[in-house]
Amino acid sequence: MTSGEPTIRRLSSRIVYENRWMTVREDLIERPDGSQGVYGLVEKPDFALVVPAERGGFHLVEEFRYPIGRRTWSFPQGGYPDRRTGDHEELARAELAEETGLRPGVLTRLGFLHSAHGTSNQGFHAFLATDLEPGEARREHEEQDMRQRFVTRAEFEQMIRDGAITDDATLAAYTLLMLHEASAPTTEPHHRT
């Protein structure tokens, strides 16, 4: 058996809940040994996440995250409305401008990762935004409590240690950024300040 072949077979499926952002599905499944079970999953389109970097640091956004009941900082990110899909580079540019007002002169693809592959099919496309031009943020109604802040890389890492940044996609994108930096040809050493 190759890694691409499914080892769990779906016997039946039903939609438990649906709104403009997601579908919650419950599937009756059969495992490789023939035993059956139920698998619940959330279907959501992929989103784009942007690492806006300049001057040895990053632009972050903070908002109240209802599911966890607290405010947290993260890189700008978001998806197309109404479960639509589209060009992820275009989406990354739009989300960055919407949430921060920043427009990138250069947008570099860092990679694709799954967000919570044990419960959802959703993934995200991570981009590095550089040569940033300031502009006015045009946040959606749902983002009315959003704040924006520039932090140095050292402050960013301390925010992770302090629990001010707990977003898994932000932390995963930071890992992709470090891998990108480690493999990028350069004449200068990478600065982590």
Disulfide bonds with the S-S distance in Angstrom:
none
